[in-house]
Amino acid sequence: MNHSLTSSVREALDDIILGHSVKRARHELIHDGIDLTDHFRKLLMTHGFIPSTVGETTLQPGERVPAFYLERSTAYFGWVFWEKFSQLRLRKLFGTVVRNTKGDWFIQLPSNSPAIIFVNTSTIFEMDIDRPFEL
């Protein structure tokens, strides 16, 4: 069903995407019983978040880019970045800002995952590759 968005609902979705006045974390995309996932997906693309996979996302060790993973009617915000295990061993992954009970990323997607994420590679941030938990 195609429902038009009220300006307040669109503004709320924009705020989630941009991190304005709301913490980007885990967000249910149901409002008044209506699933807004398709609207959210379109707004992500409007704001420069393109569908990709972790493996297709281009960035260098020491950089991170913002991304959303959509699962059913839930949006998870996180980062695509390189995790360092040793001087010789790195892996690129998507990790949510939401943590599990062990303090690790609630959702992790490795570079060989076929899962689609929405990535904004036009906003690259520097990070300390030795401390990815401080994202």
One Martini backbone bead per residue (centre of mass of N, CA, C, O) as a GRO file, in nm:
protein
  135
    1MET     BB    1   0.096   0.036   0.022
    2ASN     BB    2   0.048   0.384  -0.058
    3HIS     BB    3   0.170   0.623   0.160
    4SER     BB    4   0.166   0.928   0.270
    5LEU     BB    5   0.355   1.173   0.419
    6THR     BB    6   0.392   1.349   0.673
    7SER     BB    7   0.590   1.597   0.777
    8SER     BB    8   0.654   1.472   1.060
    9VAL     BB    9   0.742   1.192   0.959
   10ARG     BB   10   0.960   1.280   0.765
   11GLU     BB   11   1.127   1.433   0.975
   12ALA     BB   12   1.183   1.186   1.153
   13LEU     BB   13   1.334   1.023   0.935
   14ASP     BB   14   1.550   1.233   0.879
   15ASP     BB   15   1.664   1.238   1.168
   16ILE     BB   16   1.765   0.950   1.166
   17ILE     BB   17   1.956   0.970   0.922
   18LEU     BB   18   2.114   1.245   1.034
   19GLY     BB   19   2.108   1.277   1.361
   20HIS     BB   20   1.874   1.465   1.442
   21SER     BB   21   1.745   1.472   1.761
   22VAL     BB   22   1.859   1.169   1.721
   23LYS     BB   23   1.961   0.859   1.782
   24ARG     BB   24   2.151   0.644   1.606
   25ALA     BB   25   2.020   0.304   1.585
   26ARG     BB   26   1.722   0.166   1.671
   27HIS     BB   27   1.435   0.154   1.437
   28GLU     BB   28   1.110   0.161   1.414
   29LEU     BB   29   0.896   0.159   1.099
   30ILE     BB   30   0.628   0.212   1.274
   31HIS     BB   31   0.317   0.400   1.205
   32ASP     BB   32   0.008   0.354   1.281
   33GLY     BB   33   0.051   0.051   1.144
   34ILE     BB   34   0.273   0.156   0.940
   35ASP     BB   35   0.502   0.070   0.704
   36LEU     BB   36   0.812   0.274   0.640
   37THR     BB   37   1.045   0.134   0.481
   38ASP     BB   38   1.016   0.246   0.190
   39HIS     BB   39   1.044   0.542   0.269
   40PHE     BB   40   1.320   0.516   0.403
   41ARG     BB   41   1.474   0.414   0.158
   42LYS     BB   42   1.425   0.669  -0.015
   43LEU     BB   43   1.554   0.871   0.188
   44LEU     BB   44   1.831   0.757   0.191
   45MET     BB   45   1.890   0.823  -0.110
   46THR     BB   46   1.842   1.130  -0.083
   47HIS     BB   47   2.095   1.129   0.145
   48GLY     BB   48   2.328   0.923   0.005
   49PHE     BB   49   2.221   0.630   0.046
   50ILE     BB   50   2.346   0.335  -0.085
   51PRO     BB   51   2.320   0.043  -0.222
   52SER     BB   52   2.503  -0.231  -0.067
   53THR     BB   53   2.796  -0.382   0.033
   54VAL     BB   54   3.061  -0.433   0.213
   55GLY     BB   55   3.250  -0.524  -0.024
   56GLU     BB   56   3.165  -0.260  -0.211
   57THR     BB   57   3.291  -0.082   0.001
   58THR     BB   58   3.489   0.209  -0.009
   59LEU     BB   59   3.779   0.188   0.208
   60GLN     BB   60   4.010   0.265   0.449
   61PRO     BB   61   4.209   0.219   0.680
   62GLY     BB   62   4.080   0.451   0.924
   63GLU     BB   63   3.788   0.428   0.814
   64ARG     BB   64   3.441   0.549   0.804
   65VAL     BB   65   3.093   0.465   0.731
   66PRO     BB   66   2.773   0.524   0.706
   67ALA     BB   67   2.495   0.293   0.800
   68PHE     BB   68   2.217   0.084   0.694
   69TYR     BB   69   2.011  -0.178   0.829
   70LEU     BB   70   1.744  -0.375   0.702
   71GLU     BB   71   1.494  -0.541   0.918
   72ARG     BB   72   1.223  -0.545   0.814
   73SER     BB   73   1.100  -0.279   1.038
   74THR     BB   74   1.419  -0.224   1.086
   75ALA     BB   75   1.667   0.016   1.178
   76TYR     BB   76   2.027   0.002   1.152
   77PHE     BB   77   2.290   0.162   1.284
   78GLY     BB   78   2.625   0.215   1.137
   79TRP     BB   79   2.946   0.079   1.034
   80VAL     BB   80   3.201   0.095   0.800
   81PHE     BB   81   3.501  -0.103   0.861
   82TRP     BB   82   3.818  -0.166   0.993
   83GLU     BB   83   3.947  -0.448   1.152
   84LYS     BB   84   4.203  -0.507   1.391
   85PHE     BB   85   4.420  -0.781   1.484
   86SER     BB   86   4.681  -0.700   1.320
   87GLN     BB   87   4.922  -0.592   1.114
   88LEU     BB   88   4.815  -0.834   0.896
   89ARG     BB   89   4.506  -0.828   1.016
   90LEU     BB   90   4.206  -0.762   0.837
   91ARG     BB   91   3.855  -0.640   0.848
   92LYS     BB   92   3.559  -0.588   0.685
   93LEU     BB   93   3.271  -0.412   0.835
   94PHE     BB   94   2.952  -0.424   0.983
   95GLY     BB   95   2.848  -0.221   1.269
   96THR     BB   96   2.656  -0.163   1.524
   97VAL     BB   97   2.574   0.053   1.783
   98VAL     BB   98   2.440  -0.179   1.879
   99ARG     BB   99   2.458  -0.395   2.152
  100ASN     BB  100   2.535  -0.662   2.316
  101THR     BB  101   2.591  -0.826   2.614
  102LYS     BB  102   2.915  -0.832   2.534
  103GLY     BB  103   2.967  -0.551   2.354
  104ASP     BB  104   2.897  -0.617   2.081
  105TRP     BB  105   2.778  -0.626   1.787
  106PHE     BB  106   2.461  -0.700   1.711
  107ILE     BB  107   2.545  -0.644   1.406
  108GLN     BB  108   2.731  -0.841   1.167
  109LEU     BB  109   2.900  -0.771   0.852
  110PRO     BB  110   3.077  -0.908   0.626
  111SER     BB  111   3.234  -0.882   0.316
  112ASN     BB  112   3.071  -1.165   0.220
  113SER     BB  113   2.802  -1.039   0.242
  114PRO     BB  114   2.482  -1.008   0.070
  115ALA     BB  115   2.387  -0.783   0.226
  116ILE     BB  116   2.199  -0.497   0.233
  117ILE     BB  117   2.316  -0.168   0.244
  118PHE     BB  118   2.323   0.180   0.348
  119VAL     BB  119   2.562   0.401   0.204
  120ASN     BB  120   2.782   0.690   0.291
  121THR     BB  121   3.070   0.774   0.103
  122SER     BB  122   3.067   1.101   0.137
  123THR     BB  123   3.110   1.024   0.461
  124ILE     BB  124   3.420   1.030   0.585
  125PHE     BB  125   3.577   0.888   0.869
  126GLU     BB  126   3.786   0.894   1.115
  127MET     BB  127   3.978   0.630   1.285
  128ASP     BB  128   4.071   0.404   1.534
  129ILE     BB  129   4.181   0.094   1.451
  130ASP     BB  130   4.253   0.004   1.762
  131ARG     BB  131   3.935   0.135   1.843
  132PRO     BB  132   3.631   0.032   1.740
  133PHE     BB  133   3.452   0.055   2.008
  134GLU     BB  134   3.468   0.391   1.978
  135LEU     BB  135   3.247   0.468   1.754
   0.00000   0.00000   0.00000
